[in-house]
Amino acid sequence: MTPGSLNALRRDRELTALADGERVDLVVAGGGVTGAGIALDAAARGLSVALIEAYDLAYGTSRWSSKLVHGGLRYLAKGDLALAHESAVERGILMTRTAPHLTRALPQLFPLYRKTSRGQQAFIMTGLLAGDGLRRAAGTPASVLPRPRSIPAAEALALAPGLSPQGLRGALLAYDGALTDDARLVVNLARTAAARGAKILTKVEALRLDAESVLARDRLTGQEIEIHARQVINATGVWAGELAESVRLRPSRGSHLILAAGAAPIGATSVNVPVPGENNRFVFLLPQPDGRVFVGVTDEPTDGPVPRVPSVPESDVDFLLEVASTAFTRPLTRDDVAGSFAGLRPLVEGGGRSADLSRKHAVVTGADGVLTVVGGKLTTYRKMAEDAVDAALKRSGLLAGPSTTSRLPLLGATPRHRLSTVDASPRLVAKYGTEAPRVAALGEVDPELGLPLFDGAEISAAEVVWAVRHEGALDVEDVLERRTRLGLVIPDAEAARGRVQELVDKSLAGLA
């Protein structure tokens, strides 16, 4: 096992040490992108840190994103230059240094029809050019994210053959960042933190927090333990208010549909369809590596208790299909929908529509001394983590240097131009980077592990074994829902479940 390996054996050893009274510098509650980012930032500064997560890495909002690494164009349109610049900087860091293997440039097509006014066209192009200015200011080269441009109708149809040609005058083409898989980013952050000594403990639920201790329960055994630290940080996202009464959030639901491969022929180019009556709101059709297409995203306030796994209401399905269909020759129907998912954004409470609430983050100190990270967005997770650790140092008196994560590659990362030289299939390289040959080798040593999980699947048995041995998967749901994402489409998950159960059981037994 390597220092960055997460598995049941390591979990038991490290949880026992904490239960026996070992004190760490920081305890982080929450295993999403923010919590994992904090754990990495702290560990990279030489601090001892324990992250506890009630369910699994990326269990909550972090796995329900649009898989985009935004450059801040939306915030620029709202006049928030500081947040737009921060987003562009963080996007560049993620795509060029932190995780080139998990990110890619995504072409974005804005089709222009006769009904698109010249004023609207000029407004969009002005925004795209301003966004390109942010890219340049952030130092992201055009070789990573090309400049925007206008293209003729024929080129737009070549890129996205499913578009309706009726009245198509041309299109605007721009580029933004995209993730191969948002949950995989979280897992890589946690593993990179573990490689620097962080304790990453899933299925450990925080019951009560105060400034220097956490009462937690091991959900596998039911045992309650007291974990001691110099400072406790609450990074539980949309559930932060359950552990910090002073925190007031207004969750916003972002719904997505998953279209079956071929339902919306757009190739590798995303298509942005304007929402009627809105100046700066679009429905996105986002192509995925497996040929399916995500359609999103809504921005609706939610009330009441926060569900562990949000659902997509029928009204959101109708809205997304209706708007997306306006740009296609064949209208999209419910028969085209292979799955759906929704995430809840942890927005800071404020007036107005949830779509208008700021995506800025804040680090709040409660009366009990607990630091809580609120707001923010996936793209700026690293800056949120840096600010949280800085606040922890200031409050606790711990000594450590400045953050180093802006130049710290995650496990598997390598400069983008070297990814093509990694000796493994492009699909594996896009998931595992330089670790891809090690995953492939499992199937070479044992040919049974090289076989797909079911007929028509791309994912092999070797990837399940790797998930249990190195990525902290402890049960079937961890594998299906977060390590492979087969759970996004229920028939795929059920087709794989039996084989995955067999592989998980055997792999866990092999660790004992």
N, C-alpha and C positions, 0 to 999 in steps of 0.2 A: 504494500500500500504506500502511496505517496502522501506527503504532508497535506495535500489538498483533497484527500479522499474523505468523504462523509459516508458513514454507514452505521448500522445498528451497534456494532462493537465499540466504535469510538464514542457514540452517544452514551452508551451505558457507563463507560469509563469516566467520561467528563461530567456526567450528571452525578455520579457517585462522589466525585471529588467536591462538587459544589454542596451536595447534601451533607458531606462530612465537615463543612465549615470553611472551605477555601474561599477567600475573598478576592474579588476581581476589581479592577478600576471602574469598569462600566458594565452595567446590565442593560441590554436593549430588549424591550418587549415589542415583538412584531417582526415577522419574517418576510415582509414584502420588499419592494425595491428600496424603499427608504431605510428600513431596518437593516437590510443586508449591506446597503451602502454605508451606513453608520458603523457597522461592525468592521468593514474593511478599512474605512478611514481611520478608526481608532487603532486597529491592529497594525496598520502601516506606520503609525506614529510611535509604535512600541508600547502601547497600552495593553493591558490584559482586559479582555472583553468576553462576555457571555451573551449570546442572543437566544432568547426563548420565543417559541412560536407555538400557539395552541394547536395548530393543525399541521400545515406543511409549508415549505417555502413557496412563495407566490400563490398562497391559497386564496387571497382576497383580490382586491382591485388590480393588483399588478399583472394578473394573467388575463384580464378582461379588457385590455386596451385595444386600440386600432392597430397596434404594432408599428406605429409611426414614431419617428424621431423628429419632432417638429423644430423648424428653424425660427419660430416666433412670428410668422407673418400675421397671424390672427391678432396678436397683441399689438403689433405695429399699427394695424388698422384701427385699433381702439385708442391709439395714442400713447400706449405704454412702451416707450422706447427702451427703458431699462430692462423690463422683462423680456422684450423681444430680443435684445442684444444678449442677455443671459442665456436664452434658449439657443440662439445661434452658436454661441461659444460652446455650450455644453454638447450640442449636436456634433460640432467639429471634433471635440475631444473624444466622444464616443466612437465616431466613425474612423478617426485617424490613429488613435492611440489605445484607447481602452478596449475596444472590441470590434476591430475591423472584420473579424470572422463572423460576427453575429449581425452585422449591419450591411445594408446595400443602398445604392442610390435608386430611388423609385421615380420613374417618369410620371408626371402628372399632367393629364390632358384636360384643358378647359374648352369644350366644343363651343363654337360660336354659330348660332343659327340666326335666321332672318329676324326672329323675335328678340334676339339679343341686341339691345340698343348700342349705338356707338359709344354713348356715355358709359354704359356698364362695361363694355369691352375695354375702354380706356382706363376705367377704375381698376379692373382686374390686372391689366398689364402694368399699371403704375405700381400696384402692390407687389407684383412679382419682381419688378426691377428694384424696388426698395428692399425686398427680401434678398435679392442677390447682392445688394450693397451690404446687408447684414452678414452674408456669407463671407464676403471679402474682408469686412472689418474683423470677423472672427478668425480669419486666417485659414479658412477651409479652401483648399485649392479647387479650381474648376475641373481638374481631373477626377475629383471625387464627386462633386456636385456641379454638373454643367450649367452654363448660363441659360436663362429663359429666352424663348424666341417665339415668333409667330410662324405658323406652318399652314400650307394650303390644305384644302379639304381632302385632296387625294392622299396626302401623307397622313392626315388624321385617321382616315378610313383604313389605311394600311396598318397603322399602329393598333387601332381598335375596330376590327371589322364589323362588330355588332352595332356600331353607331348607326342611327338613321341618317341616310344621305339627304333626305328631303329638307331643303332649305339650309344645308350646312355650308357656311361661308368659309370655314377654316377653323383654326383652333390656336390656342396658346399652349405652349409646352414648357413646363418648368420641372424642377427636380427637388425632392426632399428626401430625408432619410427614412429608412424602414428597418425594422428588426425581423430577423428570421423567426424569432419566437420570444415574446416578452418574458414568459416564465423561465426560459433558458438563461436570459440575462440575469435574473435573480439568483438562480442556482449557481451560475458562474461567479457572481459577486460573493456569495456565501462561501463557495469553495476556495476562492482566492483569499478571503479573510481567514478561513481555516488553515490555509497553507502558512499563514503568518501567526498562527497560534490561537485564533479566536475559537471559542467553544460555540458551535452551532447546534442548538438543541430543539428539534421539532417535537410536536405532540407534548409540549410542556406549556401549560396554560397559566398565565399570570392571573392570580385571584385578587391581589391587593398590592399596590405600589406605595412606597414612600421614598424619600430622597436617597436613602442608602440601603434599602432592602426590598426584596420582592417575595411575597408569599406565592408559591407556585404549586401546581399539581401535575404530576406525571400522569398523563391521560392513558398510558399503557398499563400502569400498575395501580393507579389511584393514590399513590403516596404523595403527601404534601411535604414540601421542603421550603426552608427559608434560605434565600440566596442573598449574600451580602456584597456590597459594592461601595465605592467612593461616590458614585453618582448613578442614578437610574434615569433612563430615557424611555419615554412612551412613544413608540413609532407604530401604533396599531391602526393608523389611517382612519378610515371612516368609522371605526369602532373606538376611537381614542376617548370619546366622552364617557364610555363605560368604565374607564379606569381613572378618568380625570373629570370630576363633575364641573369644573369651571370652564371646560372646553365646549364651545358651541359651534357645531358644524351644521351645514345645510347640504346633505348629500344630493348629488345630481346623477340621474340614471343615464348611462350611455349604452343604448341598445345596438346590437349588430345582428345581421343575418348572414348565414353562410350559404352561398349558392353552389349548387352542384357544378362540377367541372363541365364546361361547355354551355352552361345556361346563359352566361353573359360573355360573349366572345370579345375579350379586350386584350388578349395576349399578355404581355408583361407590363402594360401601361395602366396606371390607375386613371379613372375618369371621374371628374368632379362635376356634378350636376347641380345647378343653382336651385335653391328652394324658392318657389314662387312667392313673391312679396317680400323677400329678404334681400338686403343689399350685400351682406357678407356672410352668407350661410350656404353651405353646400352639403349634398349627400355624396359620400365617396364610395366608389367601387374599387376595391383594393385587391389586386391579384395576389394569390398566395403561391408558394413554391410547388404545392401539390396540384395546382390547376384549378382549385376552387377560388371563389371570389367572396371577400367580405364586403357587406354593404352597411354603411353607418354614416354618421352616428347621431343619435338623438341627444338631447340635453334637457332633461325634464326633472324638476324638483321631486323629491320623494319625502313622504312623511311617515311617522310611526317607527316602530322598531326596525333596526337595520338587519336584513336577512343575511345569513352566511353565504348563500348562493342566490343572487338576484335572478329574477325571471324576466323574460321579454313579454310585455303585454301585447294583446292583439292590436291595439291602436298603433303601437310602434311598428309592427309588421306591416300594417296597411300603409302607414306614412312612408316608410322606406321604399317599399315596392312601388308605390304610386309616383314618388318623385324620381326614383331611378329610371322608371320606365319611360319618362318623357324624352329621354335621349336615345332610345334604342328602337330598332326596326320592329323587334318582337317584344311586346310588353312582358315584363316579368310577373310571374304568378306564384302562388303558394306552392305549386308543384315543383318549382325550381329551388325551393328552400330545403337544404339538407340538414340545417341546424341553426341554432341561434345562441347568443350569449349577451349578457349585460353586466356592466360594471358600475359601481357607485363611486363618484369622485368625492374626495373628502374636502369640499369647499368650505372656507370660513364663512360663517353666517353673515348675511348682509341683505340689504333690500334689493328689490327688482328681480328680474328673471334670473334663473340659475345660469343661463347662457351668458349673462353679463357679469357674473361674479368673478372676482380676480382669481387667477391661478397662482398668485404669489404664495410663497410659503412663509411660515413664521415659526420661531422657537419660543414657546411660552413657558414661563416658570410658574408653577402652581404654588399655592400657599403651603403645601406639604414639601416643597422643594423639588418635586419631580419635574423634569423637562419634557415637554410634549411638542412634537413636530406636527404642524397642521398645514393644510393647503398643499400647494405645489403640484407638480406633474411629473410623469415618468422621465421625460427628457432631462429635467433638471435635478434628478435624484442626487447626483454627485455633489452639487452645490448645497442642497438641503443637508446632506450628511456632513459636509465640511462645517457648515454653520452650527449644526447640532453638537458636534464634537468641540468646536471652539467654545460654545456656551457651557458645555460640561466642564471643560478645563477652567474656565473663569469662575464657575460657581464652586467647584470642588477643591480648587487649589492644586490639582494635579499638574505636573510639569510634562510637557511634550512639545515637540517642534510643530511647525505649520503643516498643513495637509500636503500630501504628496500624490494624491490620487489622480491629479490631472495628467500625470505622466506615468501612471502605473498600469501596465497591460494586465488584463484578466488572464486566467489560465486558458490556454489554447490560442491566445492572440498572437498575431504576427503582422508585420506591415502588409497592407493590402496587396501589393504587387507580388508578394511571396506566397499568397494563398494557393495560387494555381500550381505551385511546385510541391504542395503537400501530397504525399503518396497515398491517396484514398479517393473515393468517389466524391464528386462535387457536392452531392447531397449531404454526405457525412461531414465534409469540410465546413459546410455552411452551418452545421449544428455544433461541431466539436473543435473546429480549427485544427491546430497542430496535434491535438489529441486524437484526431480521427483515425490515424493508422493503428493506434492501440485498440480502439473499438473494433475496427475491421479485423485485427489479429485474433480477437476472440472467436470469430467465425472461421478463421483459417485453422486454428488449433482444434476446434470442435466444429465440424461441418454442420451439425445440427443447429448450432447457434447462428450460422450464416443464413439460415432459411427465414423467409418472411413469417410474421406472426399468423397470417391467414392469406388465402389466395387473393391476390390483387393488392396486398399491403406493401408499402415500401419499407416499413420499419421491420428490422430483424430482431430475432431473439437475443442477439448479442447486445443490442441497445438496452434491453430490459436488464440483463445481467450487469452491464456497466452502471445503470441507474441505481441498482441496489448496492453494488460494491463501492461506488465512488461518488454518487450524487445524492445520497441521503434518503433514497426512497425506502420506506419501511413497509408498505403494503401495496395491494393492487391498485387502489385509487390514486396513490401518489404517482404510480407509473402511468396509468391511463389518462389522468387528468392534467398532470403537471410536467412529467418528463417526456411523454410522447405526444400529448394533446389529442390522442385518439378519442378522448371523451367529448370533444367538440361535436362529433357526429355519432349519435347513439348507436346506430347499426355497426359502425366500425368498432366501437368500444365493446359491444357484446360479442362480436366475432372474435375479438382478441382475448377476451376475459379469461377463458379457461387456460389457454397457453400461458398468459401472463401470470396467472395464479401459480401454476406449476413452476415457472421460472423463478418467481419471487420466493416461494417456499424453499426451493433448492438452494438459491443463492444465500438466503438468510441462514440456512443450516450450515452452509459452507463457511460462514463467518464465525460461527460459534467455536 
